[in-house]
Amino acid sequence: MFIKPACLTALLLAVALPASADTVTETTDHADIAATVVTNGLSHPWGIDILPDGALLVTEREGALRIVRDGAVSNPIAGLPDIAVAGQGGLLDVALAPDFAETGEIYLTFSDPGEGGQGTALARAVLEGWQDDAAELVQLETLFSMENKTGTNHHFGSRIVFAGDGTVFMTTGDRGNSDRAQDFADTAGAVLRLNRDGSIPDDNPFASDPDAAPEIWSKGHRNLQGAALDPETGALWTVEHGARGGDEINRPEAGKNYGWPVISYGRHYSGQRIGVGTEAPGYEQPQFYWDPSIAPSGLAVYSGEMFPEWRGDLLVGALKFQLLVRLDRNEAGEIVGEERMLEGEFGRIRDVTVAPDGSVFLLTDEDRGGIVHVTRG
């Protein structure tokens, strides 16, 4: 039987969406939660943000940007840049600009093809027609692209965070070459800070250093796949993959070096020690680490009303153990405890975001990946 392409798309989406809500309830340390599958009609979703009407803007690593509204998954949105899709590379994070309601601007990170291979890049575009199923990207502009592109297909980072001063942070990975994380002329293995037009802020720590990349905010990171701003303090928090153990939570500060691969709480996959051990002069200590690794990806600082008991805590997705972690912080902002939730219930958790009503959305990174909505039970 021959099916027209338009009909085939509709049929596939209908098959992908659950016939009825699939909900898991769980009693946690502070509250009962209910986690409901919104859709499982996505392929390796990677980044998510929430549109003003409550619809969800989601990236798929294979190079598609979609809107999910009331569980229905849109066709791919036209206007994306050229994307190198291989291994961990592809279309990665998405974030609405703080003034999206006025400008319609969104920001995307992706693996950008170029001479020598690919590297992490940041683009800006205007999202038009998102309210009426006619969405497209216009005025696309690549603001930053890693100069040293290589053929490796892993450790791209990357997350996007808007700071309160009008700048934007983006994170990168070491691209599978750990020495790049200690090369300050290289933007790999770093937190970068740019103005929203891609220019360099005058107060960046290396803005006037001829021997360093001016975009750098902090260095010595392995593979940063989670980042979020603390709404109370304005501080940036990040989470990164270790090797065999040594996943880290950091609070990156201007000009500081977070150690990879000179210090680490993990070991190489061979079992050998990494660098000189767990500490050395000139290198910052993590705020928290995991050993063994949970393979963290996606980070949010909780500030909603639905779970007041979680206010100020960190929520982290885990790929390896397929769970959501809550890191408890005290009044001084220090991490004092860990709770693991929804273990094995939905698959690999790739991203975490908090909705305006205080509920939480999770992305599951699978061939038939999707969105899970966490509310109070």
N, C-alpha and C positions, 0 to 999 in steps of 0.2 A: 504494500500500500504506500502510495506517495503522499507525503504531508507537506504542504506549503511551508516555507521557512517561518512565516509569521505565526502560523498555527502551531508549528512545532515548538516555537519559543513559549507560547502560551501554555501548551501542554506540559512542557518540562517544568515550568514554574508551578503549575497546578499540582504536579506530582511531588515537587520538592517541598511544598508547604504542608505542614501537618494538618490532618483532617480535624483534629481537636487539640486544644492546648495540652501540652505535656508539661506538667508541673511537679517539681520536687519540693517538699517541705523539710525543714531541718531546724532543730533547736540549737542555737549557738550560745555562746557565753552570756550574751546580753539581750538577745532578742530572737524570737522565732522568725524565720525567713521563708519566703516562697519564691522559687526560681522557675520561671515559665519560658518555654521555647517560643520565641516570636516567629522565627523562620529557620529552616535548615536548608534554604535554597541558595546558598552562597558557596563559592569555591575559594577556600583558603582566605577568608576575610582577614584584614590586617589592621585597619584603622577605622575609627568611628567617631562621628560628631553628631550633634543634635540640631536640627533645623528649627527655626522659630515656631513652626506649627507642630512640633513634636515628631515629625518624620526623621528618619535616621539616614545620614549620608555615610556610606560605607565603601571602603576600597577592597578590591580583591587582588591578591598578589600577582595573579596572572595578567593584570593590566586592565581591569574594569573598575569603573566608579559607578555606584548605583544608589538609588534612593529606595528605602524600605518604608512603606507607609501602610499602617494597619495590617502588617504581615505580608503585604504584596511586594514583590521585588521588581523594580523597574528594569527596563532594557538598559544596556550600558550607555552612559552619558558620553556624548561626542566631545571631542576637542582636547583629549589628553596629549601630552608630549610623547615623543618616541621613548619607549621603555625597553631596557634589556631585561628580559624575563628568563632567569636561569637560577636554579638552586634557591638560595634565600633572597635573591634579587627580584625586583618587580616593582609594582605600585605598592607603596608602603603606607605612610601615615597621611591623614587628612585633618585639617583644623579650620573651622570658620574664624575669620578675622573678628576681633572684638567689636568692630563696627559693621558687621555683616548686614545688619538691617538697613543701613544706609548705603553701603558700597557693594554688597553682594560678593565680596572677595573671599576666596578660600585659598588655603596653602596646602601643597602636596609635597611629600618626599618620595623619591623613586630612584631606581638604579639607572643612571644615565649612560647610554652607550657613547663611546668615543675612541680616540686613538689609544690603543693598548688594551682596551677592554671596557670596563664600566666602573662607575663610582657613584657615591651618594650625591643627590642633587635636591634642591629646593625650588619649587615653582609657585607662582601666584597666578590666579585667574579669577574671572568674574563668572559666577554661576547664575545663568539666566533660566527662566522658565521652570524653576523647581516647584512652584506651587501647582502647576497644571499638567504635569506629566510631559512637558516639552523641554526638559532640562538639557542644557548644553553649556560647555565652557567657552568663553570668549576672552579676548585680550590676554591670552596665556603668555607668561614671561618666565623664563628660567632666571632666578635671582642668584643662585650659587650652584656650582658644579665642581666636585672634587677634581683637582688638576691631575693628580697621579692616578690614572685609571689603570686597572689591572684585570687580568682574566679570571681571578678567583671569584667564586660565586657565593661567598658567605661573608658574614660580619659587615653588613651595611649600616647597622643601627636600625631604625632611626625614628625619633619622635620630634614633634613640633610643640613648642610652648610659648605663648605670648606673655611677656612680662608687663608689669604695670607701667613701666616708663616708655612704652611704645616700641620697644625692641622685641625681637623674636629669637628664641633659642631653638637650635636643632642639634640633634645628637648624631654621631657617626660611630662606626665600628672600626677596628684596626685592619679590616679587609683581609684577615687571615694571616697577616704579617705583623707579629707582635712588636717588632722593633719600630714600626711606624708610630706606635702610641707614644714613644719617647722622643720622636723627632718633631721639634716645635716649628719646623718649616713645613710640616705636613699636616693637613687637616683631618687625617684619619685618627681614630681612637680619641675623640675629643667631644667636648661640648662647644658649639660655635654660637656666636651672638652677632646678629645682624640688625640693621634697621629694616623696617618693613619694605623698603624699596630695594633691599639687597646691598646697600652701602654699609660701610664700616662705622660703627659708633666711635666717636672720638675718645671715649673713656674706656674702650676695650683694653685689657691689660697689655697687649702686644701691638697696639695700633701704630706705634711709632718705632717698633723694633725691626730693623732691617733683616734680622736673622730668624724671624718668626712669622708665621701666617697671621695676619691681623685679625682674622675672623675668630681666632681661638679665645675661648673663655677659660677652659680648663683642659688638662691633658692627662694621659696615663690611664685611659679607659679601654676595656677590651671590646665590648659589644653592647652599647647602650640601647636597650629596647623598651625602656619606660622612662618617662619624665613628666613631672607635674609641678605646678606652682602652689605653694602654701598660701591660701587666700588670707590668712591671718597675718603672716610675717612677710610675705612676698619672696620668701626663699625658694630656690629651685631644689627639687629632690629628683634623684635619678636611681634607676635600677639597671644592673648590667650582668650579663652572663659571665661566670667564671669558666674555668676549664673543667677539671674533675674536682668539683667543689669550688668554693670561693666566689659564689654569686654575691654581689655587693649592693647595698643601699648606700648612696652618698648624698651629700648636700654640697654640690660643687660651688666653689667660690673663685673669684677672679684671679687668674694667674697661677692657681695651685695645681699640683701634680698628684694624681691619685694612684700612681705606683705601678700599674701594669706595664711590662712584665717583670719589673724589678722586685716588687713585693706582691704577695697574694696569699690568701688563706686556703687556696686550692693547690692541686698538683697537676702536672701534665697528665695527659691520658695514659702515658707510659708508666705513671706512678712516681716519676722523678720530681724532685723539688723544683718549684718555680723561683727563679732569681735567687735572692739572698735570704728568703724567708718571709716572715709576716710583717716586718717593720724595718725601716732604715731612715736615717736623717734625710729630711727634705721631701718626704712622701707622706701624704695624708692617710689617716686610718678611716676605714668605712664606719658609717653609723651602725651598720648591722651586716652580718654575712651569713650565708648558708653553707654548710658542709655536712652531708653531701648536697650537691646542687639540686635545686628545684627547677632550673631553667626558666627564670622569670621573664615575663614580657607583659608590658602594660602596667601603668601605675596611676593611681589617683589619690589625692589628699581629700578625705571625706569632710564635707562641710554642709551636708544637707539636713533637712528637718525630719525625714522619715526615720532615721536611726540616730537620735541625739546621743546615744551611748557611744557611737563611733566618731563623734566629731573630733577632727584633728588627726585621726588615725590614718595610716597608709593602707590602701588596698592594692594588692599585687596579684596579677595572674601568673599561673605556673603551667608551663607546657609539659614538663616531665611527669609530675604527679597529678596533673589534670585537676587543679583545684584553685580556689581563691584564698589568698592569705590576707589576714588583717593584722597589721603591726600596731600594737597598742602604744600610744605615746602619753607621757605624763604632762603636767602643766608646763614643765620646762621645755617640752618638745622632744624629750629623749625617748628612744624606743625601749620599752620595758617589758614587752611580752609579745607573743605570737599566737594567733589562732588560725587553724586551717579549716576551710569550709568547702562543702560541695565536692569533696574528693571523689574523683572517678565518675561523677554523675553525668557530665556533658562532654568531656574530651579536653583537648589542649586549649587552655585559656590564653588567647593572644593579646587582647586589649581589654581595658577596664575604663569606664567613664561614668560620671555621676550626673544624673538628670536634674533639671531645675527643681523637681518635686522631692529630691533626695533619694529616689530609687536608683538602682545601679544597672547598667547594661554591660554585658560581657560578650566578647567575640570568641567563637571556637574555631581554631585553625585546623580544618579538616577538608577533605575533598568535598564532602557535603557539610560544610561548616555553616555556622549560623549565628544567631543572636539570642541571648538569654537575658530576660528581664528579672531582676531581683527586687522584690518588694517585702514589706513587713508581712509576716505570716499571720 
